[in-house]
């Protein structure tokens, strides 16, 4: 289960990402800024929705790209946060020392924005298949990488901002809940399948939990 950590504690966020692979950032955006971004992209979403409706096509998921070009608030207030860039540089900054016969100078490259989009998920949309988003860069992972983590192996990071209150009714994945599978269904899977999907029922400290965070309980009992 993802832990909640304020964005203004980047060291804790980095530690959590290295341990868990994901984190829920708090204090990332004000509610007013979120509403402003929604208003910035609403005309584009509505235009596509109306076009699909007039053509008898279901709404499904509407994707609007170039978000930071359409919303000044998203570009200037979300993307330009100092603590966010501390986190991004830790995982994605590349440094090398190219050979030079006279002198060699260290060269560093900060992360580069790949894509920024807003998604409007309509009713009846089916779940996505289990996947890794870094397949876009043809990144592959061997079995050893699944057991240990090494800073520098990542080629991208994803940041998802909920545009509205997340509830079970609107399809959000909530803490201590499964959006796609019930516990009874998971129990029928092989252990290998459970681990691949991130659910390890045989281990009380990881994977599925009905209440509280078993990882936190384990850490507390070990102190």
N, C-alpha and C positions, 0 to 999 in steps of 0.2 A: 504494500500500500504506500503510495507516495506521501512523503512528508511535506509539511507546509513550512516554508522559510521565507522571511522578508527579503526582498531584492537588495535592500541596503546592508545585508550581511553576506557579501559575495563569497567570502572565505567559507562560510557554512554551506552556501549553495554549491560551491565547487566540490566540497567534501561529500555532500549528499549525492551529487551527480556521479562522482567516481564510485561511490558505494552502491547506489541503487539504479543508476542509469536514467533517472527522471526526478523531477521535483515540482511541487506546486509553489509558484512564486506569489507571495502576497505583497501588497503595496506596490504593485507594478503600474497600476493605472487608477485614476480617480473615476468615480461613476460618471461625472460630467464629461470627462474626456472620452469615455467609452460611448456615451450617447452621441457625442459629436462625431466620432468615427462612423457610427451606425448611420447617422444622418448624411454624412458625406457620400456613402456608398449606396444608400437607399434608392436614389433615382436609377442607378444602373441595374440593380437587382430587380426593381419593379418593371423596368423596360423589358428585360428578358422574360420575366414571369408572365407579363401580358402577351408577349409575342408567342410564347409556348401555349398559353391558354387559347389564343385566337386560332392557333394551328391545330388544336386538339391534342397537344402533347402534354404529358404529365409534367409537373413542376420539377420533381426530383431534386438534384443538387445543382445550385447555380453558383458558378465560380467567377469572381471578378478579380482579374489580375492587375498588376501595377498599383497596388494599394497605396504605397507611399507617394505615388504621383497624384492620386486622387484625394488623399487626406493629409492636409498639413499637420493636423494633430497627431496622427499615427507616425508621420515622418519625424517631426520635431520633438514630440514628447515621449513617444514610445521607443523609437529606434535610437535616439541620441542620449539615452540614460547612461551616465558614467559607470555605474555598477554593472549594468548589463554588459558593457564592453570589457570590463575586467574579466567577466565569466567567459565571454566569447573568445577573447585573446588567449586565455589559459588553455582552452581546448583546441582552438583552430589556428592560432598564429603559427606560421612556419618560419623557421630560421635555418639558414645555411651559410656556409663560407665557401663561395666559389673560388676555384683555383685562379690565382693571378701570379705571374712570374715575379713581379716587382713586390706586390704586397697583397695580402688577402684580407678582405673586409667582410665582416658579418652582414648579411642581408636578411631583413625580416619582412614578412608580408602579413598584414592583418587580414581577418576574415572578409570575404567579399559577399555582398548580398546576392543570393541566387534568385529567389522569387518571393514576392509578397502578395498574398491574395486573401480575399474574404470569401467565405463559403456560406451560402444559405441552404440549409438542409431541409427539404420539404417533407411532408408526411409520406410514409410508405417506403422510404429509402432503405434498401437492404444493407446489412453490415458489410464492412470491407473484409476481404480475406486477410489472414495474418501475414504481415510483410514488414520489411525494413525499408524506410524511406531512402536510405543511402544507396539503394539499387539504382537510383537515377544516375549516380556517378560510377556505376558498374563496380561498386565495392562488394567484395566477397569476404566471408569470414570462415576461418577454419575452426575445428573443434577446440583447439587450444585457446582461441580468443574468447570462446564462450565460458571458459573457466577462470580466466584472469583478465584484468583490464590494464591497458597501458595508455597513458596520456600521449597523444600524438597520432593515434591510429584513426581518429575520427576525421571524416571528410565533410561533415555537415552537422548542424544542430537545428532542431525544429522548435518553434515557439508558437504555442496555440493560446489565443486569447478568447475566452467565451464572450460572445456578444450579448448574451442575456443570462438571466438566472438559470442555472443548470438544475434540472429536475429529472426524475425518472420518466415523467410523462412526455417530456420533449426529447427523450432519447439520450440524455447525458449519462456518462459513466460516473456513478457516485461512489464515495468512499464506502468500503465494506459491501459493495453491491456488484453484481455481474450484469452487464448489459446484454450479453449474448447467450450465456449459458448458465443454467442453474447448477447448484452444488451437486444435486443428484445426478445430473448429466456428466459432470466432470469426474465423479467417482467411478464411472464406467470406463474411463479412458485408461490407457496404459500410463505408467509413471513417466515414460519418455514423452508421451504426448502432453501430459500435464506440464512437464518442465518446459517444453517448447512453447507452450501458450502462456507460461508464466505462473501457473498454478501448481503448487506442490502440496497436496493435501496430507501426505505422510509426514511432512515436516511442520511441527507446530510453530516454528519461528518464521517461516517464509510462506509466500503464496496466499492462499485463501484465508480470510479471517472474517468472522461474523461480527465481532465487536472489538473495538480498540485496535491498537497496532501491535502485533506480536513481536515485531522487530524492536520496538521501543521497550516492550516489557522484558525482552531478552537482554537488551543493553542495561536496563535498570537493575536486573537481577545479577548482572556480571560485575557491577561496580563495587 
